[in-house]
Amino acid sequence: MRLLLDTHIWIGSVSDPARLAKRVAAEVNSPANELWLSPISTWEALPLAKRGGLVVSGDAERVVADMLAAGPFHEAHLTHAVAIESRRVRLPHADPGDRFLVATARVYDLTLVTADHRLLSTKGLPVLANR
């Protein structure tokens, strides 16, 4: 399976794997699966660290860079196709990060791993729920 980790799943998989549901942990750790990450998650993680939503000791940029290096992540590049698809995404909220993650999953044909109930119900999006 080709899995796109949303920002909180990525952070949890690296910093606190116990936060992952059993099935999600098994899929994330399975060598049979590809783990994908969007640059949008890096973009979301940096201000999250500055606000204290992601507890870091030291420089937030260094910690995020270390988190990126911690896993065998494929980079889901932010392309023109992703930007165009982001405008087609229909969500019950206006979070631009979520729009880009959904668009990325669609363009790259990935399953989005998330606990966000607003994303779990998105039409036309394969998801793996962290529940």
Phi, psi and omega in degrees: 000148179253112189249126172263115179279128173287171188304313183289326176292318178300310181300314180296321182295332181266315188265335183206072184302338179295342179285347181277140174298157183306311182295318180296315179300318180297317181291319180295325182270354181285127177293347179284344183257150173262134177257127181243150179220137178267146173301340177299326178294323175295316179301322178283325184291324183297309176292332176298320178292321180294326180277350180094002178287340173236111184283122180231149172249116183104201184288124183300319181296322178293317180297316179295319177299319177295322178295323177296323182282345185289338185234165175275068185269135170274138179273121176271093186303144176277102186252174175298321179298321177294316180299317179294315180297327180300333179282341179272343184293132177248112179235156179282007180215169187255020183295114182295327178299316179295321178300317180290324178294316178298314179299319179298314179300319181292312183295319183269000181058057182245157172267124180279125177262119186204160171249357184287111183300333179290331179272330182298334182261010181291128180290143176072026182225114174291132181228154170239114186277132174271083180228000000 
